[in-house]
Protein backbone atom coordinates (compact mmCIF):
# COMPACT_ATOMS: atom_id res chain seq x y z
CA UNK A 1 0.00 0.00 0.00
CA UNK A 2 1.27 3.52 -0.82
CA UNK A 3 2.83 5.18 2.24
CA UNK A 4 0.86 8.35 1.61
CA UNK A 5 -2.32 6.36 2.07
CA UNK A 6 -1.30 4.07 4.90
CA UNK A 7 -0.11 6.88 7.18
CA UNK A 8 -3.71 7.89 7.84
CA UNK A 9 -5.89 5.31 9.53
CA UNK A 10 -8.57 3.88 7.24
CA UNK A 11 -11.66 2.60 8.98
CA UNK A 12 -12.89 -0.30 6.89
CA UNK A 13 -15.04 -2.99 8.46
CA UNK A 14 -15.47 -5.37 5.51
CA UNK A 15 -14.83 -5.78 1.79
CA UNK A 16 -18.54 -5.24 1.15
CA UNK A 17 -18.69 -1.94 3.04
CA UNK A 18 -15.43 -0.78 1.48
CA UNK A 19 -16.58 -1.58 -2.04
CA UNK A 20 -19.90 0.18 -1.44
CA UNK A 21 -18.09 3.24 -0.08
CA UNK A 22 -15.74 3.23 -3.08
CA UNK A 23 -18.70 3.04 -5.44
CA UNK A 24 -20.53 5.84 -3.64
CA UNK A 25 -17.52 8.18 -3.68
CA UNK A 26 -16.86 7.61 -7.35
CA UNK A 27 -20.52 8.27 -8.10
CA UNK A 28 -20.36 11.44 -6.00
CA UNK A 29 -17.39 12.67 -8.04
CA UNK A 30 -19.23 11.87 -11.27
CA UNK A 31 -22.24 13.82 -10.04
CA UNK A 32 -20.10 16.79 -8.98
CA UNK A 33 -18.99 17.08 -12.58
CA UNK A 34 -22.53 16.89 -13.97
CA UNK A 35 -24.06 20.29 -14.72
CA UNK A 36 -27.25 18.93 -16.22
CA UNK A 37 -30.65 19.49 -14.65
CA UNK A 38 -31.20 17.18 -11.67
CA UNK A 39 -34.03 14.62 -11.81
CA UNK A 40 -37.26 16.10 -10.52
CA UNK A 41 -36.15 19.70 -11.11
CA UNK A 42 -37.77 22.04 -13.63
CA UNK A 43 -36.86 25.44 -14.98
CA UNK A 44 -39.15 28.45 -15.05
CA UNK A 45 -40.29 29.58 -18.50
CA UNK A 46 -37.58 31.62 -20.16
CA UNK A 47 -34.83 30.30 -17.83
CA UNK A 48 -32.32 28.17 -19.70
CA UNK A 49 -29.99 27.29 -16.81
CA UNK A 50 -30.04 27.39 -13.03
CA UNK A 51 -26.89 26.11 -11.31
CA UNK A 52 -28.77 25.51 -8.04
CA UNK A 53 -30.91 22.86 -9.74
CA UNK A 54 -28.14 20.80 -11.30
CA UNK A 55 -26.94 17.32 -10.42
CA UNK A 56 -23.68 18.93 -9.27
CA UNK A 57 -25.49 21.26 -6.85
CA UNK A 58 -27.34 18.35 -5.26
CA UNK A 59 -24.07 16.41 -5.04
CA UNK A 60 -22.31 19.26 -3.22
CA UNK A 61 -24.88 18.98 -0.48
CA UNK A 62 -23.91 15.32 -0.01
CA UNK A 63 -20.28 16.16 0.79
CA UNK A 64 -21.18 17.36 4.28
CA UNK A 65 -22.68 13.93 5.05
CA UNK A 66 -19.42 12.03 4.46
CA UNK A 67 -17.61 10.40 7.36
CA UNK A 68 -13.90 10.23 8.06
CA UNK A 69 -13.96 6.65 6.78
CA UNK A 70 -14.06 8.03 3.23
CA UNK A 71 -10.61 9.60 3.55
CA UNK A 72 -8.80 6.40 2.59
CA UNK A 73 -10.59 6.00 -0.74
CA UNK A 74 -10.24 9.70 -1.56
CA UNK A 75 -6.51 9.51 -0.93
CA UNK A 76 -6.27 6.57 -3.33
CA UNK A 77 -8.13 8.56 -5.98
CA UNK A 78 -5.86 11.59 -5.49
CA UNK A 79 -2.74 9.47 -5.92
CA UNK A 80 -3.93 7.26 -8.79
CA UNK A 81 -6.54 9.19 -10.77
CA UNK A 82 -5.36 10.41 -14.19
CA UNK A 83 -8.38 12.55 -15.00
CA UNK A 84 -7.63 16.02 -13.64
CA UNK A 85 -11.26 17.01 -13.12
CA UNK A 86 -12.02 13.91 -11.05
CA UNK A 87 -8.82 14.34 -9.07
CA UNK A 88 -9.71 17.97 -8.39
CA UNK A 89 -13.10 16.96 -6.97
CA UNK A 90 -11.37 14.42 -4.74
CA UNK A 91 -9.11 17.17 -3.39
CA UNK A 92 -12.16 19.32 -2.70
CA UNK A 93 -14.05 16.55 -0.92
CA UNK A 94 -11.06 15.58 1.21
CA UNK A 95 -10.42 19.17 2.30
CA UNK A 96 -14.08 19.48 3.28
CA UNK A 97 -13.86 16.26 5.31
CA UNK A 98 -10.68 17.51 6.95
CA UNK A 99 -12.41 20.74 7.92
CA UNK A 100 -15.51 18.97 9.23
CA UNK A 101 -13.52 16.55 11.41
CA UNK A 102 -10.64 18.93 12.27
CA UNK A 103 -8.11 16.52 10.75
CA UNK A 104 -5.03 18.56 9.87
CA UNK A 105 -3.20 15.40 8.78
CA UNK A 106 -5.49 15.22 5.77
CA UNK A 107 -4.48 18.75 4.81
CA UNK A 108 -0.82 17.83 5.26
CA UNK A 109 -1.45 14.94 2.86
CA UNK A 110 -2.98 17.30 0.29
CA UNK A 111 -0.03 19.69 0.55
CA UNK A 112 2.42 16.84 -0.01
CA UNK A 113 0.46 15.67 -3.05
CA UNK A 114 0.29 19.17 -4.53
CA UNK A 115 4.09 19.33 -4.51
CA UNK A 116 4.03 16.66 -7.23
CA UNK A 117 1.42 18.38 -9.41
CA UNK A 118 2.42 20.33 -12.52
CA UNK A 119 -0.72 22.16 -13.60
CA UNK A 120 -0.62 25.67 -12.15
CA UNK A 121 -4.36 26.26 -12.21
CA UNK A 122 -4.91 22.96 -10.40
CA UNK A 123 -2.33 23.83 -7.73
CA UNK A 124 -3.67 27.35 -7.19
CA UNK A 125 -7.27 26.19 -6.91
CA UNK A 126 -6.47 23.54 -4.33
CA UNK A 127 -4.16 25.77 -2.31
CA UNK A 128 -7.15 28.12 -2.02
CA UNK A 129 -9.22 25.19 -0.75
CA UNK A 130 -6.59 24.37 1.84
CA UNK A 131 -6.55 27.97 3.06
CA UNK A 132 -10.33 28.17 3.35
CA UNK A 133 -10.41 24.91 5.35
CA UNK A 134 -8.65 27.01 8.00
CA UNK A 135 -7.05 24.21 10.01
CA UNK A 136 -3.93 24.84 12.09
CA UNK A 137 -0.94 23.24 10.37
CA UNK A 138 2.48 21.89 11.36
CA UNK A 139 3.94 19.90 8.47
CA UNK A 140 5.35 20.64 5.01
CA UNK A 141 6.00 24.35 5.56
CA UNK A 142 8.87 24.03 3.07
CA UNK A 143 6.44 23.07 0.31
CA UNK A 144 4.24 26.07 1.08
CA UNK A 145 7.25 28.40 1.15
CA UNK A 146 8.25 27.10 -2.28
CA UNK A 147 4.74 27.78 -3.58
CA UNK A 148 4.88 31.26 -2.00
CA UNK A 149 7.78 32.07 -4.33
CA UNK A 150 5.94 30.95 -7.47
CA UNK A 151 5.75 33.31 -10.44
CA UNK A 152 2.10 32.31 -10.73
CA UNK A 153 0.15 34.88 -8.71
CA UNK A 154 -2.71 32.53 -7.73
CA UNK A 155 -0.29 29.94 -6.34
CA UNK A 156 1.87 32.57 -4.65
CA UNK A 157 -0.96 34.46 -3.01
CA UNK A 158 -2.75 31.34 -1.78
CA UNK A 159 0.49 30.00 -0.31
CA UNK A 160 1.23 33.29 1.48
CA UNK A 161 -2.22 33.10 3.06
CA UNK A 162 -1.66 29.50 4.16
CA UNK A 163 1.48 30.56 6.05
CA UNK A 164 -0.82 32.28 8.55
CA UNK A 165 -2.19 28.85 9.52
CA UNK A 166 1.11 27.38 10.73
CA UNK A 167 1.87 26.71 14.39
CA UNK A 168 5.43 25.63 13.60
CA UNK A 169 8.50 27.15 11.92
CA UNK A 170 7.36 30.64 12.92
CA UNK A 171 10.80 32.23 12.60
CA UNK A 172 11.34 30.79 9.12
CA UNK A 173 7.89 31.93 8.06
CA UNK A 174 8.36 35.45 9.44
CA UNK A 175 11.75 35.79 7.76
CA UNK A 176 10.14 34.93 4.44
CA UNK A 177 7.25 37.35 4.98
CA UNK A 178 9.58 40.20 5.95
CA UNK A 179 11.62 39.55 2.82
CA UNK A 180 8.41 39.73 0.81
CA UNK A 181 7.57 43.13 2.34
CA UNK A 182 11.06 44.39 1.60
CA UNK A 183 11.20 43.25 -2.01
CA UNK A 184 7.71 43.10 -3.55
CA UNK A 185 5.71 45.97 -4.97
CA UNK A 186 2.74 43.76 -5.88
CA UNK A 187 -0.37 45.00 -4.08
CA UNK A 188 -1.66 41.51 -3.34
CA UNK A 189 1.71 40.19 -2.23
CA UNK A 190 1.72 42.97 0.35
CA UNK A 191 -1.92 42.50 1.33
CA UNK A 192 -1.61 38.77 1.99
CA UNK A 193 1.80 39.14 3.63
CA UNK A 194 0.41 41.75 6.02
CA UNK A 195 -2.50 39.45 6.82
CA UNK A 196 -0.21 36.51 7.59
CA UNK A 197 1.96 38.69 9.81
CA UNK A 198 -1.08 39.33 12.02
CA UNK A 199 -0.50 35.80 13.35
CA UNK A 200 3.17 35.25 12.49
CA UNK A 201 4.75 38.66 13.10
CA UNK A 202 7.06 39.75 15.92
CA UNK A 203 9.16 42.86 16.56
CA UNK A 204 11.21 41.86 13.52
CA UNK A 205 8.26 42.79 11.31
CA UNK A 206 7.51 46.22 12.78
CA UNK A 207 9.71 48.46 10.66
CA UNK A 208 8.95 46.71 7.33
CA UNK A 209 5.23 46.95 8.10
CA UNK A 210 5.49 50.65 8.97
CA UNK A 211 7.36 51.36 5.75
CA UNK A 212 4.68 49.59 3.69
CA UNK A 213 1.90 51.50 5.46
CA UNK A 214 3.69 54.82 4.94
CA UNK A 215 4.30 54.21 1.26
CA UNK A 216 1.04 52.55 0.18
CA UNK A 217 -2.20 54.22 -0.87
CA UNK A 218 -4.12 50.94 -1.28
CA UNK A 219 -6.95 50.49 1.23
CA UNK A 220 -6.50 46.77 1.82
CA UNK A 221 -2.72 47.00 2.09
CA UNK A 222 -3.06 49.83 4.59
CA UNK A 223 -5.78 48.21 6.70
CA UNK A 224 -4.03 44.83 6.94
CA UNK A 225 -0.69 46.48 7.70
CA UNK A 226 -2.24 48.56 10.48
CA UNK A 227 -3.99 45.47 11.88
CA UNK A 228 -0.69 43.57 11.89
CA UNK A 229 1.05 46.41 13.73
CA UNK A 230 -1.81 46.64 16.20
CA UNK A 231 -1.74 42.92 16.91
CA UNK A 232 2.05 42.69 17.24
CA UNK A 233 2.80 45.86 19.19
CA UNK A 234 -0.23 48.12 19.40
CA UNK A 235 0.71 49.87 22.65
CA UNK A 236 4.03 51.09 21.27
CA UNK A 237 2.65 52.10 17.86
CA UNK A 238 0.18 54.77 19.01
CA UNK A 239 2.37 57.65 17.81
CA UNK A 240 2.63 55.99 14.41
CA UNK A 241 -1.12 55.45 14.28
CA UNK A 242 -1.68 59.13 15.14
CA UNK A 243 0.76 60.13 12.39
CA UNK A 244 -1.08 57.95 9.87
CA UNK A 245 -4.44 59.34 10.98
CA UNK A 246 -3.25 62.76 9.82
CA UNK A 247 -1.71 61.50 6.57
CA UNK A 248 -4.16 58.90 5.25
CA UNK A 249 -7.42 60.12 3.72
CA UNK A 250 -9.30 56.85 3.22
CA UNK A 251 -12.24 56.69 5.65
CA UNK A 252 -12.06 52.91 6.12
CA UNK A 253 -8.35 53.14 6.94
CA UNK A 254 -9.13 55.91 9.40
CA UNK A 255 -11.71 53.69 11.09
CA UNK A 256 -9.07 50.97 11.63
CA UNK A 257 -6.64 53.55 12.99
CA UNK A 258 -9.32 54.90 15.34
CA UNK A 259 -9.93 51.44 16.76
CA UNK A 260 -6.26 50.84 17.59
CA UNK A 261 -5.67 54.36 18.87
CA UNK A 262 -8.67 54.08 21.18
CA UNK A 263 -7.56 50.66 22.38
CA UNK A 264 -3.99 51.62 23.23
CA UNK A 265 -3.67 55.40 23.67
CA UNK A 266 -3.58 57.47 26.83
CA UNK A 267 -5.13 60.93 27.05
CA UNK A 268 -2.66 62.22 24.47
CA UNK A 269 -5.00 61.18 21.68
CA UNK A 270 -8.03 63.17 22.89
CA UNK A 271 -7.57 66.00 20.38
CA UNK A 272 -7.48 63.79 17.31
CA UNK A 273 -10.36 61.57 18.51
CA UNK A 274 -12.60 64.55 19.30
CA UNK A 275 -11.90 65.89 15.82
CA UNK A 276 -12.63 62.47 14.34
CA UNK A 277 -16.03 62.25 16.09
CA UNK A 278 -16.97 65.68 14.73
CA UNK A 279 -15.89 64.64 11.25
CA UNK A 280 -17.90 61.40 11.37
CA UNK A 281 -21.02 63.32 12.42
CA UNK A 282 -20.54 66.22 10.02
CA UNK A 283 -23.05 64.69 7.62
CA UNK A 284 -25.72 62.02 7.55
CA UNK A 285 -24.66 58.60 6.29
CA UNK A 286 -26.71 56.01 4.43
CA UNK A 287 -24.84 53.02 5.85
CA UNK A 288 -26.27 50.75 8.51
CA UNK A 289 -23.64 48.10 9.12
CA UNK A 290 -24.34 45.17 11.43
CA UNK A 291 -21.37 44.14 13.55
CA UNK A 292 -20.33 40.78 14.94
CA UNK A 293 -20.02 39.99 18.61
CA UNK A 294 -17.39 42.17 20.27
CA UNK A 295 -17.17 44.51 17.26
CA UNK A 296 -18.18 48.17 17.26
CA UNK A 297 -18.52 51.05 14.80
CA UNK A 298 -15.69 53.57 14.66
CA UNK A 299 -17.84 56.15 16.45
CA UNK A 300 -18.46 53.80 19.36
CA UNK A 301 -14.73 53.06 19.73
CA UNK A 302 -14.12 56.81 19.83
CA UNK A 303 -16.82 57.48 22.43
CA UNK A 304 -15.73 54.58 24.63
CA UNK A 305 -12.22 56.02 24.60
CA UNK A 306 -13.37 59.58 25.38
CA UNK A 307 -15.58 58.40 28.25
CA UNK A 308 -12.44 57.43 30.15
CA UNK A 309 -11.29 61.06 30.26
CA UNK A 310 -14.57 62.91 30.74
CA UNK A 311 -13.50 64.35 34.09
CA UNK A 312 -10.17 65.52 32.69
CA UNK A 313 -11.29 67.41 29.60
CA UNK A 314 -14.26 69.78 29.47
CA UNK A 315 -14.67 69.26 25.73
CA UNK A 316 -15.88 65.70 26.22
CA UNK A 317 -19.12 66.45 28.15
CA UNK A 318 -19.84 69.21 25.62
CA UNK A 319 -19.29 66.76 22.76
CA UNK A 320 -21.64 64.22 24.34
CA UNK A 321 -24.31 66.91 24.85
CA UNK A 322 -23.94 67.99 21.21
CA UNK A 323 -24.46 64.40 20.04
CA UNK A 324 -27.49 63.77 22.25
CA UNK A 325 -29.20 67.06 21.42
CA UNK A 326 -28.31 67.63 17.78
CA UNK A 327 -26.86 64.54 16.14
CA UNK A 328 -29.02 61.56 17.09
CA UNK A 329 -30.55 61.42 13.62
CA UNK A 330 -27.02 61.25 12.17
CA UNK A 331 -26.37 57.88 13.86
CA UNK A 332 -26.96 54.51 12.28
CA UNK A 333 -28.93 51.89 14.17
CA UNK A 334 -25.95 50.27 15.88
CA UNK A 335 -24.50 53.61 16.94
CA UNK A 336 -27.88 54.88 18.13
CA UNK A 337 -28.50 51.80 20.28
CA UNK A 338 -25.07 52.13 21.91
CA UNK A 339 -25.47 55.87 22.54
CA UNK A 340 -28.93 55.41 24.09
CA UNK A 341 -27.57 52.74 26.45
CA UNK A 342 -24.23 54.26 27.35
CA UNK A 343 -24.06 58.00 26.75
CA UNK A 344 -25.32 60.11 29.64
CA UNK A 345 -24.97 63.80 30.49
N, C-alpha and C positions, 0 to 999 in steps of 0.2 A: 504494500500500500504506500502511496506517495506520502513523504514525511509532512508535507504541508497539510495534508488531510488528517493524518493520524495524530497530529499534535493537538487537535481539539476533539474532545470526547464525543463520539457519536452515540446516540441513544437508540439502539435498534433492538427490538424485542424478538423479531422473527423475520425469516425471508419473505413471508407473505406481507407483513406490515411494511417492510422496507421497500418491496417492489411496488406496493400500492402508493407509498409516499413518493417514490421516484416517478411513478406515472402521473401523480397529481401535480408535482412540481413542474414537470415538463409540459403538462397541459396548461398550467398557470402561465408559464413563459410564452407558450403559443398564443394564449388569449391576450396577454399583455401587448402582443405585437399585432393584434387584430383590431383595426379601426372601423370595421363594418358595424352596422346597426345591430344591437344585441337582440336576441329573440324576445318577443313580447313588447318591444319598444316601437313606437311610431313617431313620425315627425309631423309637426304642424304644417298645414298647407303653406307652400312658399318657402319652407325651410329645407335646405338640401343636405345639411350636415349639422349634427349636434354632438360634440365630443363627449358630453356627459351621458349619452345614451348608447355609447359604443360597447362592444365586447371588452375592449381594453379598460374602459372606465369601471365596468363591473369587476373586472379582474383585479384592479388596483385595490378595491375594497377588501378583497380576499387576503391580501398580503398581511394585514394586521391580525388575521386569525391564525397565522402560522406559528408553530411551536419551535423551540430551540432544536428539537430533533431534526428539523429540516436542514440544519446547517451543514451536515456532512454531505448530503447530496448536492447542495448548492456549491460547495467547495469543489466537488468532483467536476461539476459542470464548468466552473470557472477555469479549472486547470486544463480540462480536456476539450471543451467545446471549440469548434473552429469557426462557427458562424458568429460574427461580431455582435449582431443585434441580440441574439439569444444570450451570449455571454454578458452583454451589458445589462440585460434584465436580471440575470443572476446576481451580478454585483449589486444592483439596486435592491433586490429582495434581501440579500444577506446584510446589507447595511441597515435596512429597516428592522430586521430581526435583531441585529446587534443593539440598535437603539432601544428597542422594546424591552430586551432582557438585560440591558446594561452590560453587554459582553464585549469589552474592549479588545479581547484576543481576536475576535472576528474582524475587527477593524485593522488590527495589526496584520492579519492574514491578507486582507485586501490590499494594504499598502505594499506588502512584499510582492504580491502578484502584479501590481501595477508597475513595479520596477522592471518587469520583463516585457511589458507591452510597448508597442512601437507607434501605434496610431495616436497622434496628439489630441485629437478631438475626444477620443475614448478616454484617454488619461485625464484630461481636464474635466470632463463630465463627471467621472467617478471620484476624482479628488473633491469636487464640489459636494458630492453625496456624502463623502467621509466627513467633511467639515460640518455639514448640516446635521449629521447624526449627533455631533456635540459631545462625544464621550471623551473622558480624560485618558490620555495616551502615555505610553512609556517606551515603546519599542520602535525601532526603525526610523529614528530621527534623522539619520544620515540620508536615507532615501528621500525624505521630505525636504531636507536641505538641498539635495541635488535638484529636485523638482523646482524649488524656489529660486534656482538660478537659470531656469529654462528661458530660452528666447521667446517661447510661446507664452503670450500674456495670460491666457486662461489657466494654463498649468501653473505658471509662476504665482499668480495672484491667489489661486486656491491653496497652493502649498504654503504661502506666507500666512494665510488665515489659519491653516491647520496648526502651525507652530504655536499658536495661542493655546492649544489644547494639551500641550505636553506638560507633564509633571516631572520630567527628567531632563537632564542635559541643559538646564536653564542657562548656564554661563555660555555654552556653545551657541545656543539659540539667540541669546541677547547680543553676542558678538556679531552674529550674522545680521541681525536686524539693525544694529547700529551702523554697520558697514553699508547696508542698504540706504539708510537715511543720509549717509555721507556722500554716496555716489550716484544715487538715482534722482532724476528729475521727473520721472513718470508720476503723474498725479495718483494713479491707483496703487503703484508700488508704495508710495508714501502713506496713502490712506490705510492700506491693509497692514503696513508695518507699524504705524502708530497704534492701530487697534490691537495688534498682537503684543505690543509693549505695555498695554494696560495690565496684562497679566504677567508678562515676562521681564518687564523693565526694572532696573535698579538705578542707583545714582549714576552709573556709567552712561545711562541713556539721556540724562537731563539736558546737557548742553546741545547734543544733536537735535533733540526734540524742540528746544527753544529756538534754535536756528531755523528749523523747518517752519515753525509757527510764525516767526518774524518775517520770513521771506515769502510765504505762500499767501495767495489771495483766494484759494479754493475752500469753499465752506466745509466740505467733509474732511479735508486734510487738516484744517484749522481745528475743527471741533474734536476730532479724534486725538490730535496732538495735545490739545488742552486737557482732554480727559485723561490721557496717559500721564501728563505732568501732575494733574490733581491726584491721581491714584498713587503715583510713586512717591510724591514729595509735596503734597498740597500746601502744608503749613509754611514751608520755606519758599513757595513760589508766589506768594500773595503780591509782592511788589511787581513781579513779572505780569501777573494777571491784571493788575491795575494799569500797567503800561499798555498792555494789549487792549484793554477796554477803551483807552483813549485813541489808539491807532486803528483798530479794526472797525469797519462800518457795518458789516453784516449783522442783522438783528438776531439771527439764530446763534451766531458765534458769541454775540454779547450775552445772550441768555445763558450759555454754558459758562462763560466767564463769571457772570453774576452768581451762579450757583456755587462755584468754587471759592469766590471771594467771600461770600456770605458764610460759607462753611468754615473757613480758616482764618479770616481776618479779625483783628482787634478793632478798636474804635477808629483807627486811622483810615478806614474805608468809608466812613459815614458820608463824607462829601460826595463821593462818586456814586454811592448807592442812592442817596437822596435825589441827585440829579437824574439817575436812571429811572427811579419811580415816576418822577415828573414827566420824563420823556415817554415812558410807556403809556401814561394816562393823558398824553397831550391830544390824543384823538381816539375816537371810537374804533374798535376793531371788529371784524366780522367772524373771527375765529372763535371756536368753542371746543377746545381740545380736551379730551378725557384722559386722565393720567392714571398710571398703574399704582399699585399699593406702594406707599413710601415716596412717591414722586409728587412734585409740586410745580405750578407755574413759576416763571421767573419772578413775577410780582410778589408771590407768596414768599419765596426765598428772601427777597429784599426786605419785606415787612417783618419776617421772623428775625432777621438780623437786626434791623433797626429797633425792634422791641427791646432788645437787650440793653440799649443805651438811652432809653427814653428819659431817664432821670438825669442824664449827663448832658443832653443837648436839646435846647428848647425848640429847635426846628422839628423834631420828631413828633411831639404832640400836635403841633400846628399842621404837619403833613397828614397825620391821621384824621384830624378834624376836617381838613380839606377833602380828603377822600370820602369820608362818611357823609358830608353835607353836599358835595358838588360832583363827585365822580362815580357814584354807585352805578349809574347807568352806562359807565364806560367799562365795567368789569364783565368778564365772561362768567358763565355759570359756576365754574370751579372756583374762580377768584372770589366771586360774590359770596358763595357758601362759606369760604374760609374767613373772609372779612366779617361776615355777620356773626360767626362763632368766636372769633378771636380778637377783633379790633374793638377796643373800648376807649372812650375818652371821658 
